[in-house]
Amino acid sequence: MTEAWTVILGLTAGTFLIRLSGVLIGQRIPQHGAWARGLRALPGCLIVSLVAVSLMAGGGQEWGAATAALAVAGLTRSLPLTMAAGIAAIWLLRHFA
């Protein structure tokens, strides 16, 4: 067996084990209570923390894009539109401002 096949089989086994462990651990997560509420809030918290770090490290362009995204979020209450507005705003500001 060549080295490439060894790597492919090793990565296949690793991927399978990671997915299997997710299924097995996921069955043990409580469906109700404080842990469940915390885990449901986690994706939003991660996004907020990533945006906050980007804003603190960025300049006026990042703050302008955040303002545009916040305005769209307030007007539409649509996550896809908010994300599209933020991406479009940062692209426009970085390329034309």
Secondary structure, DSSP 8 states (H G I E B T S, - for coil): --HHHHHHHHHHHHHHHHHHHHHHHHTTS-SSSHHHHHHHHHHHHHHHHHHHHHHHH--HHHHHHHHHHHHHHHHH--HHHHHHHHHHHHHHHHHH-
